[in-house]
């Protein structure tokens, strides 16, 4: 009987086959749930014509969706910490279905925006930070890889959904397309939710808490101080990130290439972003989350700089691909850093808080880029604005990395003396 219990416990150990199966199911959930981050990007030009508004006005539903997504990451993360991940997944499915149905019935911009902010954004959050925090408990040796793979659901959504929605807009109109998304969320997410009922063992959480406390002591910052720094860095990096992701479809339309080409670039960006995310997971498991975060932020700045110099159709495909390849691993690295330095039992709410701030950065960057475009009638200044925010992120992450390396050396010198 004792051996049976030992074998049963080993079956659910970190990095076990069950953990990898859990990751695969989480990836499916994330791909469906995170449609809320991308559908409004594809329909942005259609909404501008439907509701007779400026580009900044048409960007408002995206901003509302991101605000709802940000708040949802905190709320859903807190629920996951307390009750497990099954409850947020069920809630997310119901909220997405209600939100897309309400969006399909909207007759004004404010109704469309509210549906995204109060329902769609919050529902989509169930497929992001709660899943990431849950997966981080089920992996030890391959935590970085598991976290970025789980976070890749949002990018898979960016690969798959823009093409589906573009097809739906062309053949059935935007209202029917939104109703179809509502049905898809219910059909996929609800049957898979019970799979996540098992929770990590108490011994696994205790071991993780002990390791993070030691690492935080070496860093020389309190948990809340580090949390605040990561929030500022995450906000800055995502203001920069939002410009290409939110406006590439509209940008291609303005250049005369058509929104379909922009949707293809967005899908390419997200596809290579998945490659970047998985690659960053391998790197993080070897050099640490902070160093990997710095590398990603530096390369994102390079890609934003290239947008200033190339606006031909072929070159935009290349630069958009590079942008996706460079920045894909940035946001999940914040979750990896949190699990390295902050308490495991608070992973859901702490990861949710940082993810919500990154989403707030995306919302701010998306709206701010629209405002800058309306003022200058050009996206050039919007790209420069993104570069400036990226430098803020670089400065913070670089300081953290230098502090991480300096503290152990100082400790060693003190021991010698």
FENTABEL-V905319 format. One record per residue. N is the residue number from 1. RES is the residue in one small letter. PHI is phi in whole degrees, 0 to 359 (none if undefined). Layout:
N:RES:PHI  N:RES:PHI
//
This chain:
1:x:none  2:x:296  3:x:295  4:x:297  5:x:293  6:x:297  7:x:296  8:x:295  9:x:293  10:x:296  11:x:299  12:x:247  13:x:287  14:x:303  15:x:70  16:x:283  17:x:304  18:x:299  19:x:297  20:x:291  21:x:295  22:x:299  23:x:298  24:x:297  25:x:293  26:x:298  27:x:295  28:x:295  29:x:301  30:x:297  31:x:297  32:x:284  33:x:296  34:x:279  35:x:303  36:x:298  37:x:280  38:x:238  39:x:300  40:x:291  41:x:294  42:x:289  43:x:271  44:x:306  45:x:298  46:x:294  47:x:292  48:x:297  49:x:283  50:x:298  51:x:253  52:x:51  53:x:228  54:x:283  55:x:299  56:x:295  57:x:294  58:x:292  59:x:280  60:x:300  61:x:301  62:x:297  63:x:300  64:x:297  65:x:298  66:x:291  67:x:296  68:x:296  69:x:298  70:x:296  71:x:297  72:x:296  73:x:298  74:x:290  75:x:296  76:x:294  77:x:295  78:x:296  79:x:296  80:x:296  81:x:301  82:x:269  83:x:242  84:x:95  85:x:278  86:x:300  87:x:299  88:x:300  89:x:295  90:x:296  91:x:300  92:x:297  93:x:299  94:x:292  95:x:293  96:x:297  97:x:299  98:x:294  99:x:293  100:x:289  101:x:294  102:x:295  103:x:297  104:x:294  105:x:264  106:x:293  107:x:237  108:x:209  109:x:297  110:x:292  111:x:294  112:x:298  113:x:293  114:x:295  115:x:301  116:x:286  117:x:286  118:x:271  119:x:239  120:x:296  121:x:298  122:x:295  123:x:296  124:x:296  125:x:300  126:x:298  127:x:263  128:x:233  129:x:298  130:x:299  131:x:293  132:x:297  133:x:296  134:x:297  135:x:296  136:x:297  137:x:282  138:x:262  139:x:223  140:x:236  141:x:293  142:x:246  143:x:297  144:x:301  145:x:296  146:x:295  147:x:297  148:x:289  149:x:294  150:x:297  151:x:289  152:x:291  153:x:301  154:x:293  155:x:280  156:x:300  157:x:300  158:x:290  159:x:279  160:x:278  161:x:293  162:x:304  163:x:290  164:x:297  165:x:291  166:x:300  167:x:297  168:x:297  169:x:297  170:x:288  171:x:254  172:x:229  173:x:90  174:x:287  175:x:291  176:x:297  177:x:297  178:x:293  179:x:296  180:x:297  181:x:296  182:x:301  183:x:294  184:x:299  185:x:299  186:x:293  187:x:294  188:x:269  189:x:285  190:x:297  191:x:295  192:x:273  193:x:304  194:x:298  195:x:298  196:x:267  197:x:297  198:x:291  199:x:248  200:x:296  201:x:292  202:x:299  203:x:296  204:x:296  205:x:293  206:x:296  207:x:298  208:x:294  209:x:298  210:x:295  211:x:293  212:x:293  213:x:296  214:x:295  215:x:295  216:x:293  217:x:296  218:x:295  219:x:289  220:x:83  221:x:233  222:x:286  223:x:300  224:x:288  225:x:296  226:x:295  227:x:302  228:x:296  229:x:297  230:x:295  231:x:295  232:x:297  233:x:297  234:x:296  235:x:298  236:x:296  237:x:294  238:x:274  239:x:299  240:x:293  241:x:293  242:x:293  243:x:304  244:x:291  245:x:294  246:x:276  247:x:248  248:x:296  249:x:295  250:x:294  251:x:299  252:x:294  253:x:297  254:x:295  255:x:281  256:x:91  257:x:271  258:x:94  259:x:290  260:x:297  261:x:294  262:x:296  263:x:296  264:x:295  265:x:296  266:x:297  267:x:296  268:x:298  269:x:302  270:x:288  271:x:298  272:x:288  273:x:296  274:x:295  275:x:302  276:x:298  277:x:297  278:x:295  279:x:299  280:x:294  281:x:295  282:x:299  283:x:294  284:x:297  285:x:292  286:x:250  287:x:247  288:x:99  289:x:291  290:x:294  291:x:296  292:x:293  293:x:298  294:x:297  295:x:298  296:x:296  297:x:296  298:x:297  299:x:289  300:x:299  301:x:299  302:x:298  303:x:294  304:x:298  305:x:296  306:x:293  307:x:300  308:x:290  309:x:248  310:x:230  311:x:225  312:x:288  313:x:299  314:x:296  315:x:294  316:x:293  317:x:300  318:x:295  319:x:294  320:x:295  321:x:296  322:x:296  323:x:301  324:x:298  325:x:292  326:x:277  327:x:258  328:x:301  329:x:268  330:x:292  331:x:300  332:x:298  333:x:295  334:x:297  335:x:294  336:x:296  337:x:297  338:x:300  339:x:290  340:x:284  341:x:240  342:x:243  343:x:302  344:x:293  345:x:291  346:x:252  347:x:300  348:x:300  349:x:286  350:x:288  351:x:295  352:x:299  353:x:295  354:x:293  355:x:297  356:x:294  357:x:289  358:x:295  359:x:293  360:x:300  361:x:296  362:x:298  363:x:296  364:x:296  365:x:295  366:x:297  367:x:290  368:x:297  369:x:296  370:x:295  371:x:296  372:x:297  373:x:297  374:x:298  375:x:282  376:x:258  377:x:55  378:x:200  379:x:266  380:x:299  381:x:293  382:x:293  383:x:294  384:x:295  385:x:299  386:x:297  387:x:299  388:x:297  389:x:294  390:x:296  391:x:294  392:x:299  393:x:299  394:x:302  395:x:297  396:x:293  397:x:294  398:x:297  399:x:298  400:x:297  401:x:295  402:x:296  403:x:292  404:x:299  405:x:278  406:x:285  407:x:299  408:x:299  409:x:295  410:x:295  411:x:296  412:x:293  413:x:297  414:x:295  415:x:295  416:x:293  417:x:292
//
